[in-house]
Amino acid sequence: MLARRLAAIVIAVLFSSASWAQGDAKPAAEPAPPAAAPEAPAAKVPAAKAKAPAGKPVTVNGRTIPRARVDFVMKQQASQGMPDNPQTRTVLLDNLISQEVVAQEAEKKGLGKSQDLRTELDLYRQRLLVRAYLQDHFKAHPIKDEQMLAEYNKVKASRGGDKEYKARHILVDTEAQAKDIVAQLRKGTKFEELAKQSKDTGSRDRGGDLDWNTPGTFVKPFAEALTRLEKGKYTESPVQSPFGWHVILLDDVREAQFPAFNDVKPQLQARLQEQEIQKVVNDLRAKAKIE
């Protein structure tokens, strides 16, 4: 669903700063679809019975529900797997009738004059226009397989090698504290026990366990020290990083696991679409007169 995916991506680009973390080995999950155009009430909501076949226009208090509206909603629902048949269209029309009678009642009460509602409608119209613009852009400039393959290889290379390391660490504030931990390890104290004093709250309660990672996941000093270790050994000299001082233990090493290209094509496409949208937005902002 290109339209839904584009809407999700552009909302992320325009209204947040979310993006892949630098050096992240895994492609971002495909964005969740945004709210689509206002749809009919859920089936469990009591609805007026349609008085005409779904293929013909229906009027509600003199106002017509055109067939084009039913066709539009049916197209949306069909894209999500709902069968397009007379029974489905009758249900959709029934829901549109319910929606129409409630909307008319809201207008009678003057709710359509609310400034908040007008602002919300303006924003919604703007987002629909943005989505339409981007759909048109990607029709003319589709993301190609060779672009996705290049991005795949780039992400794969950023992992920092063809091996994964299962490591533990203890993070403290000072070199003296780290040297004291090394001294205790030499005396036979369990690494898991000493890890209880680590500053890293994410791994502290797991005995310092960082699970499986490629070197590219870590900052350079940590990665270099880790890849020099032998299995079952710890760093005899503390390792300094921007976060503090580390004592690192290497539990195991294995060949890196990386998903096949075809398995992550949707995520790669979404990633490249996000990058392209950001470029389009930046180019348009650069041309715009913003005062």
C-alpha positions, 0 to 999 in steps of 0.5 A: 500500500504505497499511499498508506506507507507514504503517509506514514513516512511523511508524517514521521519526516514532517512532524518528528525527528525519528530516523535510523540510529547511525550504525544500526545494523537492522533496517527500521520496521516498516512504518505503521499505517496512519489514520486513513480518510474518515471511515464509516462507523464500526459495524457494531454501531447501530446504523440506519438500514439502507433504503436503496441498493448500494449501486444507486445514490441515496438521499438522507434528509435531501442530501445525496450520498453519491455512488462515488463515495461508496466506491471510494470507501470500497476501494479502501476496504478492498485494499485491506482484503475486504471482498468487493461484492453487493453484500459488502457495498450494502453494509458500507452504504448503511454505515455511510448513512449512519455517518451522514445522519450524525454529521447532519445533526452536528451541523445543526448544533453548529459544531462545524463552526468550531475553530478547533474543528476548522483547524483540524480539517485544514491540517487534514486537507494539507496532509492529504495534499502532501500524500498526493504530491508524494504519490505523484513524485514516486510514480515519476521516481520509483525506488528501484531494486538496484537502489535497495540492493545498494542500501542493503550492502551499505547497511550490511557493511556498517555492521563492522564485520562478518562475525557477531560477539556475545559479550558482557561488560561492567561500566563504571565512572573511573579507571580506578574503579575499573582496575579494582573490578579487574583485580577482583576478577583475578581473585575469582569473583564472578563477573555476573556478581561484579556487574551489579555495580555497573552504571549500565542499567540495561545490562546490569541485572543480566550480569552485564549481558549485551547479547549478540552484536556485531562490532559496528553496534559499539563505539570504536574503543569498545569494538576494538577491545572486544574483537581482540579478546579470546573467547572466555577472556576479559579485558585486563586493562580497562577500556575508556569510551565516551560513557565511562570505563568498561571491563569487557568479557567475551562469552562467544563468537559466531558467524554474523546472521544477516537477513536475505535481501528479499526478506527486507526489501519492504523495509529497505524501500521504506528507508529509501522513501524516507530519505527521498521524502526528506530530500524533497521537503528540504529542496522545497523549503530551500525554495520557499520564502519563509519569513 
